[in-house]
Amino acid sequence: MENKIANINSNSEEIYSSIRSSVINAQHRVYSAVNSAMVIAYWEIGEQIYKACGENERAEYGKNLLKYLSDKLTAEFGKGYTVRNLRAMRQFYCNYPIRHTLCAELSWSHYRVLMRVSDKTVRDFYTEECAKSMWSVRQLERQINTMYYQRLLASQDKKAVAAEIGSIEPKPEYEKAIKDPYVMEFLQIKPDTHVYETDLEQALIDHLQQFLLELGRGFSFVSRQKRFTLNGQDFFIDLVFYNYILKCFVLIDLKTDKLTHQDLGQMQMYVNYYTRELMNEGDNPPIGIVLCAEKNDAIVKYTLPEDNNQIFASKYFTYLPTEEELKQELRIDEFRKLDED
């Protein structure tokens, strides 16, 4: 009798779990359908307002029309149709005038954030990357606020990235996937606070989801303090990831002080070991990133060979720098000159 009850309980739990999954999947489909319909409706409203007002929605006729529409729509359909929201719908149409380019994966809240980006090239990049990476609204805001686009532009191969940044379909090269600097404000470490490398490593593990977001698309966590032994001597790699887009292992070493040539040499050994001993069939050669508090470009230049495409050094911030600090760090003027060439 007890066995029968146990079997019933076990079967019931399995059935419940299966039914629960069906309900959740149905909810997601309904939410997605409602969200997509709402985005299209707001685009159509924006289109009609634009055609009625043209460029002069703030002129007398435009103001009166928006006020009239707002009052009538609110009376019939409730909140959500304020003059401000109607203007946002008009702006939505102006920013995305081709209907079939709208992304079904993105909500109206996503688009409200994207419309704050004035530069069309940058906005289009965030739109595509948000849809492909399935960022939440909060994650999208975070990437925009930390100048994700500009930091990706600051990767090693500046000219190639500047030319191809708008296209994210081709398989990216190593140089284009490494950002410099990395912004890790999610660790909530105050500026000018010294942390030990073990503490920094633990903090990154504790905030792994946010760290993966900062690393970019395609990264999955593999190991921490990866140990290997050479002639009886143990070595430890701080963090190991795998990038399924690059199809390679990514080794990360954390340095809380100034970057030295010994740090780069050590990473070169790690990469050589992984290349010769741990690559799987179909893998591309691994890459190594030394994340450091301070970086000297001259040390990087003269330590690594000129044709290096496997070892990278990037500075990290443990706080959210000001826009001015980031612009200075990224040397934005250099990219402007590249665009002019």
C-alpha positions as a LaTeX table, in Angstrom:
\begin{tabular}{lrrr}
\hline
Residue & $x$ (\AA) & $y$ (\AA) & $z$ (\AA) \\
\hline
Met1 & 0.00 & 0.00 & 0.00 \\
Glu2 & 2.80 & 2.39 & 0.95 \\
Asn3 & 4.57 & 1.64 & $-2.35$ \\
Lys4 & 1.39 & 2.47 & $-4.30$ \\
Ile5 & 1.04 & 5.80 & $-2.46$ \\
Ala6 & 4.70 & 6.58 & $-3.13$ \\
Asn7 & 4.26 & 5.78 & $-6.84$ \\
Ile8 & 1.12 & 7.96 & $-7.01$ \\
Asn9 & 2.96 & 10.84 & $-5.34$ \\
Ser10 & 5.91 & 10.43 & $-7.69$ \\
Asn11 & 3.68 & 10.26 & $-10.77$ \\
Ser12 & 1.61 & 13.20 & $-9.56$ \\
Glu13 & 4.74 & 15.33 & $-9.17$ \\
Glu14 & 5.87 & 14.45 & $-12.69$ \\
Ile15 & 2.44 & 15.23 & $-14.14$ \\
Tyr16 & 2.29 & 18.52 & $-12.22$ \\
Ser17 & 5.75 & 19.48 & $-13.44$ \\
Ser18 & 4.77 & 18.73 & $-17.04$ \\
Ile19 & 1.49 & 20.67 & $-16.79$ \\
Arg20 & 3.28 & 23.58 & $-15.10$ \\
Ser21 & 5.73 & 23.79 & $-18.01$ \\
Ser22 & 2.81 & 23.86 & $-20.48$ \\
Val23 & 1.13 & 26.68 & $-18.56$ \\
Ile24 & 4.35 & 28.72 & $-18.37$ \\
Asn25 & 5.06 & 28.20 & $-22.09$ \\
Ala26 & 1.50 & 29.29 & $-22.93$ \\
Gln27 & 1.89 & 32.40 & $-20.76$ \\
His28 & 5.13 & 33.28 & $-22.54$ \\
Arg29 & 3.48 & 32.85 & $-25.96$ \\
Val30 & 0.53 & 35.00 & $-24.94$ \\
Tyr31 & 2.82 & 37.67 & $-23.49$ \\
Ser32 & 4.95 & 37.64 & $-26.62$ \\
Ala33 & 1.91 & 37.94 & $-28.88$ \\
Val34 & 0.40 & 40.78 & $-26.83$ \\
Asn35 & 3.75 & 42.56 & $-26.70$ \\
Ser36 & 4.26 & 42.28 & $-30.47$ \\
Ala37 & 0.72 & 43.52 & $-31.15$ \\
Met38 & 1.25 & 46.50 & $-28.82$ \\
Val39 & 4.52 & 47.48 & $-30.54$ \\
Ile40 & 2.89 & 47.32 & $-33.98$ \\
Ala41 & $-0.14$ & 49.31 & $-32.77$ \\
Tyr42 & 2.08 & 52.06 & $-31.35$ \\
Trp43 & 4.06 & 52.16 & $-34.60$ \\
Glu44 & 0.83 & 52.53 & $-36.61$ \\
Ile45 & $-0.39$ & 55.28 & $-34.27$ \\
Gly46 & 2.95 & 57.05 & $-34.67$ \\
Glu47 & 2.75 & 56.74 & $-38.44$ \\
Gln48 & $-0.75$ & 58.26 & $-38.57$ \\
Ile49 & 0.22 & 61.13 & $-36.24$ \\
Tyr50 & 3.31 & 61.85 & $-38.32$ \\
Lys51 & 1.33 & 61.90 & $-41.56$ \\
Ala52 & $-1.27$ & 64.19 & $-39.99$ \\
Cys53 & 1.23 & 66.60 & $-38.38$ \\
Gly54 & 4.29 & 66.17 & $-40.56$ \\
Glu55 & 7.36 & 67.77 & $-39.03$ \\
Asn56 & 5.28 & 70.26 & $-37.04$ \\
Glu57 & 3.64 & 68.28 & $-34.27$ \\
Arg58 & 4.56 & 71.06 & $-31.84$ \\
Ala59 & 2.96 & 73.76 & $-33.99$ \\
Glu60 & $-0.54$ & 74.95 & $-33.10$ \\
Tyr61 & $-2.39$ & 72.37 & $-35.19$ \\
Gly62 & $-0.17$ & 69.55 & $-33.98$ \\
Lys63 & $-0.58$ & 70.48 & $-30.32$ \\
Asn64 & $-4.35$ & 70.72 & $-30.67$ \\
Leu65 & $-4.56$ & 67.41 & $-32.54$ \\
Leu66 & $-2.44$ & 65.56 & $-29.95$ \\
Lys67 & $-4.54$ & 67.00 & $-27.11$ \\
Tyr68 & $-7.74$ & 66.00 & $-28.91$ \\
Leu69 & $-6.50$ & 62.46 & $-29.62$ \\
Ser70 & $-5.21$ & 62.05 & $-26.07$ \\
Asp71 & $-8.54$ & 63.07 & $-24.51$ \\
Lys72 & $-10.61$ & 60.83 & $-26.82$ \\
Leu73 & $-8.34$ & 57.77 & $-26.56$ \\
Thr74 & $-8.02$ & 58.08 & $-22.78$ \\
Ala75 & $-11.78$ & 58.35 & $-22.37$ \\
Glu76 & $-12.36$ & 55.21 & $-24.42$ \\
Phe77 & $-9.32$ & 53.04 & $-23.68$ \\
Gly78 & $-7.93$ & 54.32 & $-20.38$ \\
Lys79 & $-4.41$ & 55.37 & $-19.44$ \\
Gly80 & $-1.44$ & 55.18 & $-21.76$ \\
Tyr81 & $-2.44$ & 57.78 & $-24.34$ \\
Thr82 & $-1.10$ & 60.99 & $-22.85$ \\
Val83 & 0.22 & 63.69 & $-25.18$ \\
Arg84 & 3.72 & 62.70 & $-24.10$ \\
Asn85 & 3.14 & 59.05 & $-25.01$ \\
Leu86 & 1.62 & 59.98 & $-28.36$ \\
Arg87 & 4.71 & 62.06 & $-29.12$ \\
Ala88 & 6.82 & 59.02 & $-28.21$ \\
Met89 & 4.83 & 56.91 & $-30.69$ \\
Arg90 & 5.44 & 59.51 & $-33.39$ \\
Gln91 & 9.15 & 59.46 & $-32.57$ \\
Phe92 & 9.04 & 55.65 & $-32.70$ \\
Tyr93 & 7.77 & 55.78 & $-36.27$ \\
Cys94 & 10.38 & 58.41 & $-37.20$ \\
Asn95 & 13.23 & 56.31 & $-35.78$ \\
Tyr96 & 11.96 & 53.04 & $-37.27$ \\
Pro97 & 10.07 & 54.08 & $-40.45$ \\
Ile98 & 10.27 & 50.63 & $-42.06$ \\
Arg99 & 7.76 & 48.39 & $-40.33$ \\
His100 & 9.31 & 45.03 & $-41.19$ \\
Thr101 & 12.54 & 46.04 & $-39.43$ \\
Leu102 & 10.77 & 45.99 & $-36.04$ \\
Cys103 & 12.02 & 43.17 & $-33.81$ \\
Ala104 & 9.34 & 40.89 & $-32.39$ \\
Glu105 & 11.69 & 40.08 & $-29.49$ \\
Leu106 & 11.68 & 43.68 & $-28.22$ \\
Ser107 & 8.97 & 45.28 & $-26.11$ \\
Trp108 & 7.68 & 48.84 & $-26.15$ \\
Ser109 & 9.79 & 49.45 & $-23.04$ \\
His110 & 12.88 & 48.35 & $-24.98$ \\
Tyr111 & 12.06 & 50.77 & $-27.78$ \\
Arg112 & 11.45 & 53.63 & $-25.34$ \\
Val113 & 15.04 & 53.14 & $-24.11$ \\
Leu114 & 16.44 & 52.77 & $-27.63$ \\
Met115 & 14.83 & 56.02 & $-28.75$ \\
Arg116 & 17.04 & 57.90 & $-26.29$ \\
Val117 & 20.02 & 57.05 & $-28.52$ \\
Ser118 & 20.21 & 59.89 & $-31.03$ \\
Asp119 & 22.80 & 58.43 & $-33.42$ \\
Lys120 & 21.06 & 56.09 & $-35.89$ \\
Thr121 & 24.10 & 53.84 & $-36.41$ \\
Val122 & 24.51 & 53.35 & $-32.68$ \\
Arg123 & 20.76 & 52.90 & $-32.15$ \\
Asp124 & 20.56 & 50.26 & $-34.89$ \\
Phe125 & 23.48 & 48.41 & $-33.31$ \\
Tyr126 & 21.82 & 48.32 & $-29.89$ \\
Thr127 & 18.51 & 47.27 & $-31.46$ \\
Glu128 & 20.05 & 44.27 & $-33.22$ \\
Glu129 & 22.32 & 43.32 & $-30.34$ \\
Cys130 & 19.46 & 43.58 & $-27.82$ \\
Ala131 & 17.27 & 41.27 & $-29.91$ \\
Lys132 & 20.04 & 38.72 & $-30.54$ \\
Ser133 & 21.32 & 38.73 & $-26.96$ \\
Met134 & 17.81 & 38.84 & $-25.47$ \\
Trp135 & 18.68 & 41.66 & $-23.08$ \\
Ser136 & 16.11 & 42.73 & $-20.55$ \\
Val137 & 15.16 & 46.42 & $-20.48$ \\
Arg138 & 17.41 & 46.90 & $-17.48$ \\
Gln139 & 20.32 & 45.17 & $-19.24$ \\
Leu140 & 19.80 & 47.33 & $-22.33$ \\
Glu141 & 19.91 & 50.48 & $-20.20$ \\
Arg142 & 23.06 & 49.24 & $-18.53$ \\
Gln143 & 24.83 & 48.55 & $-21.84$ \\
Ile144 & 23.91 & 51.98 & $-23.21$ \\
Asn145 & 24.93 & 53.76 & $-19.99$ \\
Thr146 & 28.34 & 52.03 & $-19.99$ \\
Met147 & 28.93 & 52.91 & $-23.67$ \\
Tyr148 & 29.03 & 49.27 & $-24.75$ \\
Tyr149 & 29.10 & 50.28 & $-28.44$ \\
Gln150 & 32.05 & 52.63 & $-27.97$ \\
Arg151 & 33.98 & 50.11 & $-25.89$ \\
Leu152 & 33.46 & 47.44 & $-28.53$ \\
Leu153 & 34.69 & 49.99 & $-31.03$ \\
Ala154 & 37.82 & 50.35 & $-28.87$ \\
Ser155 & 38.86 & 46.73 & $-29.45$ \\
Gln156 & 42.24 & 45.97 & $-30.94$ \\
Asp157 & 41.37 & 46.08 & $-34.65$ \\
Lys158 & 39.96 & 49.62 & $-34.67$ \\
Lys159 & 39.68 & 50.16 & $-38.42$ \\
Ala160 & 37.95 & 46.85 & $-39.09$ \\
Val161 & 35.54 & 47.33 & $-36.22$ \\
Ala162 & 34.82 & 50.92 & $-37.26$ \\
Ala163 & 33.98 & 49.66 & $-40.74$ \\
Glu164 & 31.88 & 46.68 & $-39.69$ \\
Ile165 & 30.39 & 47.60 & $-36.31$ \\
Gly166 & 26.89 & 47.84 & $-37.76$ \\
Ser167 & 26.94 & 44.26 & $-38.96$ \\
Ile168 & 26.84 & 41.49 & $-36.37$ \\
Glu169 & 26.03 & 38.60 & $-38.70$ \\
Pro170 & 29.60 & 37.63 & $-39.76$ \\
Lys171 & 31.63 & 35.54 & $-37.40$ \\
Pro172 & 33.58 & 38.05 & $-35.29$ \\
Glu173 & 37.36 & 37.92 & $-35.14$ \\
Tyr174 & 39.12 & 37.76 & $-31.79$ \\
Glu175 & 40.17 & 41.42 & $-31.90$ \\
Lys176 & 36.59 & 42.56 & $-32.39$ \\
Ala177 & 35.21 & 40.63 & $-29.42$ \\
Ile178 & 37.59 & 41.97 & $-26.76$ \\
Lys179 & 36.51 & 45.21 & $-25.12$ \\
Asp180 & 38.82 & 47.71 & $-23.48$ \\
Pro181 & 37.98 & 48.81 & $-20.86$ \\
Tyr182 & 35.58 & 46.46 & $-19.10$ \\
Val183 & 33.11 & 48.10 & $-16.72$ \\
Met184 & 32.19 & 45.99 & $-13.68$ \\
Glu185 & 30.16 & 48.42 & $-11.59$ \\
Phe186 & 27.85 & 45.55 & $-10.60$ \\
Leu187 & 30.53 & 44.45 & $-8.10$ \\
Gln188 & 29.63 & 47.54 & $-6.06$ \\
Ile189 & 33.28 & 48.22 & $-5.15$ \\
Lys190 & 33.88 & 51.87 & $-4.37$ \\
Pro191 & 36.46 & 53.84 & $-6.40$ \\
Asp192 & 40.04 & 53.76 & $-5.09$ \\
Thr193 & 39.27 & 50.73 & $-2.93$ \\
His194 & 42.03 & 48.12 & $-3.06$ \\
Val195 & 40.86 & 44.55 & $-3.51$ \\
Tyr196 & 42.87 & 41.34 & $-3.58$ \\
Glu197 & 42.79 & 39.22 & $-6.72$ \\
Thr198 & 41.10 & 36.34 & $-4.88$ \\
Asp199 & 38.37 & 38.71 & $-3.64$ \\
Leu200 & 37.88 & 40.13 & $-7.15$ \\
Glu201 & 37.63 & 36.62 & $-8.57$ \\
Gln202 & 35.05 & 35.62 & $-5.96$ \\
Ala203 & 33.05 & 38.78 & $-6.60$ \\
Leu204 & 32.95 & 38.02 & $-10.33$ \\
Ile205 & 31.75 & 34.48 & $-9.62$ \\
Asp206 & 29.08 & 35.84 & $-7.26$ \\
His207 & 27.90 & 38.15 & $-10.05$ \\
Leu208 & 28.51 & 35.71 & $-12.90$ \\
Gln209 & 25.37 & 36.60 & $-14.85$ \\
Gln210 & 26.29 & 40.29 & $-14.91$ \\
Phe211 & 29.90 & 39.47 & $-15.79$ \\
Leu212 & 28.76 & 37.33 & $-18.75$ \\
Leu213 & 26.66 & 40.26 & $-19.92$ \\
Glu214 & 29.72 & 42.53 & $-19.77$ \\
Leu215 & 31.87 & 40.00 & $-21.64$ \\
Gly216 & 29.41 & 39.96 & $-24.53$ \\
Arg217 & 27.57 & 37.42 & $-26.65$ \\
Gly218 & 28.50 & 33.76 & $-26.76$ \\
Phe219 & 30.31 & 33.33 & $-23.44$ \\
Ser220 & 29.69 & 30.43 & $-21.08$ \\
Phe221 & 31.49 & 29.72 & $-17.81$ \\
Val222 & 33.80 & 26.69 & $-17.67$ \\
Ser223 & 36.04 & 26.84 & $-14.61$ \\
Arg224 & 37.75 & 28.95 & $-11.94$ \\
Gln225 & 41.29 & 28.36 & $-10.70$ \\
Lys226 & 41.82 & 25.85 & $-13.49$ \\
Arg227 & 44.82 & 23.79 & $-12.39$ \\
Phe228 & 47.43 & 22.16 & $-14.56$ \\
Thr229 & 50.84 & 20.73 & $-13.67$ \\
Leu230 & 54.16 & 20.94 & $-15.56$ \\
Asn231 & 57.03 & 18.85 & $-14.25$ \\
Gly232 & 55.60 & 18.82 & $-10.75$ \\
Gln233 & 54.85 & 22.57 & $-10.63$ \\
Asp234 & 51.21 & 23.64 & $-10.33$ \\
Phe235 & 49.72 & 26.58 & $-12.24$ \\
Phe236 & 46.25 & 28.10 & $-11.87$ \\
Ile237 & 44.22 & 30.06 & $-14.42$ \\
Asp238 & 41.82 & 32.42 & $-12.64$ \\
Leu239 & 38.79 & 32.02 & $-14.92$ \\
Val240 & 38.07 & 29.93 & $-18.01$ \\
Phe241 & 35.16 & 30.53 & $-20.39$ \\
Tyr242 & 34.13 & 29.12 & $-23.75$ \\
Asn243 & 32.75 & 31.34 & $-26.52$ \\
Tyr244 & 30.46 & 29.41 & $-28.86$ \\
Ile245 & 30.57 & 32.18 & $-31.50$ \\
Leu246 & 34.36 & 32.33 & $-31.64$ \\
Lys247 & 34.45 & 28.55 & $-31.00$ \\
Cys248 & 37.35 & 28.81 & $-28.58$ \\
Phe249 & 38.32 & 28.80 & $-24.91$ \\
Val250 & 38.84 & 32.21 & $-23.31$ \\
Leu251 & 41.32 & 32.34 & $-20.42$ \\
Ile252 & 41.16 & 35.28 & $-18.03$ \\
Asp253 & 43.80 & 36.32 & $-15.48$ \\
Leu254 & 43.00 & 39.03 & $-12.95$ \\
Lys255 & 45.58 & 41.62 & $-11.91$ \\
Thr256 & 44.68 & 44.27 & $-9.34$ \\
Asp257 & 47.91 & 46.21 & $-9.93$ \\
Lys258 & 49.79 & 47.57 & $-12.94$ \\
Leu259 & 50.22 & 45.26 & $-15.90$ \\
Thr260 & 53.75 & 43.81 & $-16.26$ \\
His261 & 55.46 & 41.96 & $-19.07$ \\
Gln262 & 55.59 & 38.93 & $-16.75$ \\
Asp263 & 51.78 & 38.92 & $-16.64$ \\
Leu264 & 51.62 & 38.75 & $-20.44$ \\
Gly265 & 54.30 & 36.05 & $-20.54$ \\
Gln266 & 52.38 & 33.98 & $-18.02$ \\
Met267 & 49.19 & 34.28 & $-20.08$ \\
Gln268 & 51.15 & 33.25 & $-23.19$ \\
Met269 & 52.14 & 30.04 & $-21.37$ \\
Tyr270 & 48.51 & 29.39 & $-20.37$ \\
Val271 & 47.34 & 29.84 & $-23.96$ \\
Asn272 & 50.12 & 27.60 & $-25.29$ \\
Tyr273 & 49.16 & 24.87 & $-22.82$ \\
Tyr274 & 45.48 & 25.02 & $-23.77$ \\
Thr275 & 46.38 & 25.09 & $-27.47$ \\
Arg276 & 48.51 & 21.94 & $-27.25$ \\
Glu277 & 46.70 & 19.94 & $-24.58$ \\
Leu278 & 43.03 & 20.91 & $-24.17$ \\
Met279 & 41.64 & 22.06 & $-27.53$ \\
Asn280 & 38.78 & 19.91 & $-28.80$ \\
Glu281 & 38.20 & 18.93 & $-32.41$ \\
Gly282 & 36.65 & 21.88 & $-34.25$ \\
Asp283 & 37.90 & 24.45 & $-31.73$ \\
Asn284 & 39.74 & 27.57 & $-32.78$ \\
Pro285 & 42.93 & 28.41 & $-30.86$ \\
Pro286 & 42.22 & 29.77 & $-27.36$ \\
Ile287 & 42.66 & 33.42 & $-26.43$ \\
Gly288 & 43.87 & 34.96 & $-23.20$ \\
Ile289 & 42.77 & 38.21 & $-21.56$ \\
Val290 & 44.72 & 39.85 & $-18.75$ \\
Leu291 & 42.28 & 42.08 & $-16.87$ \\
Cys292 & 44.29 & 44.71 & $-15.04$ \\
Ala293 & 43.71 & 47.82 & $-12.94$ \\
Glu294 & 46.30 & 49.80 & $-14.91$ \\
Lys295 & 47.57 & 49.12 & $-18.42$ \\
Asn296 & 50.64 & 50.42 & $-20.21$ \\
Asp297 & 50.16 & 50.16 & $-23.97$ \\
Ala298 & 53.92 & 50.30 & $-24.59$ \\
Ile299 & 54.47 & 47.19 & $-22.44$ \\
Val300 & 51.78 & 45.35 & $-24.39$ \\
Lys301 & 53.24 & 46.49 & $-27.73$ \\
Tyr302 & 56.82 & 45.41 & $-27.04$ \\
Thr303 & 56.07 & 42.24 & $-25.07$ \\
Leu304 & 53.77 & 40.62 & $-27.61$ \\
Pro305 & 54.72 & 39.82 & $-31.22$ \\
Glu306 & 53.44 & 42.16 & $-33.93$ \\
Asp307 & 51.21 & 39.47 & $-35.42$ \\
Asn308 & 49.68 & 38.58 & $-32.02$ \\
Asn309 & 46.00 & 37.70 & $-32.14$ \\
Gln310 & 45.65 & 35.51 & $-29.05$ \\
Ile311 & 46.81 & 37.55 & $-26.03$ \\
Phe312 & 45.00 & 40.72 & $-24.96$ \\
Ala313 & 45.26 & 43.14 & $-22.08$ \\
Ser314 & 42.26 & 45.20 & $-20.99$ \\
Lys315 & 41.76 & 47.68 & $-18.21$ \\
Tyr316 & 38.77 & 47.26 & $-15.90$ \\
Phe317 & 36.70 & 49.70 & $-13.88$ \\
Thr318 & 35.04 & 48.47 & $-10.68$ \\
Tyr319 & 32.80 & 51.53 & $-10.72$ \\
Leu320 & 30.71 & 53.26 & $-13.35$ \\
Pro321 & 32.99 & 55.97 & $-14.78$ \\
Thr322 & 31.63 & 59.29 & $-15.98$ \\
Glu323 & 30.98 & 59.73 & $-19.68$ \\
Glu324 & 33.97 & 62.06 & $-19.85$ \\
Glu325 & 36.26 & 59.48 & $-18.22$ \\
Leu326 & 35.10 & 56.81 & $-20.65$ \\
Lys327 & 35.58 & 59.07 & $-23.66$ \\
Gln328 & 39.10 & 59.86 & $-22.51$ \\
Glu329 & 39.83 & 56.18 & $-21.86$ \\
Leu330 & 38.46 & 55.16 & $-25.25$ \\
Arg331 & 40.18 & 58.00 & $-27.14$ \\
Ile332 & 36.97 & 58.80 & $-29.00$ \\
Asp333 & 38.74 & 61.39 & $-31.19$ \\
Glu334 & 40.77 & 58.57 & $-32.80$ \\
Phe335 & 37.58 & 56.89 & $-34.00$ \\
Arg336 & 36.24 & 60.16 & $-35.37$ \\
Lys337 & 39.43 & 60.51 & $-37.40$ \\
Leu338 & 39.01 & 56.94 & $-38.66$ \\
Asp339 & 35.51 & 57.79 & $-39.88$ \\
Glu340 & 36.89 & 60.82 & $-41.75$ \\
Asp341 & 39.65 & 58.84 & $-43.50$ \\
\hline
\end{tabular}
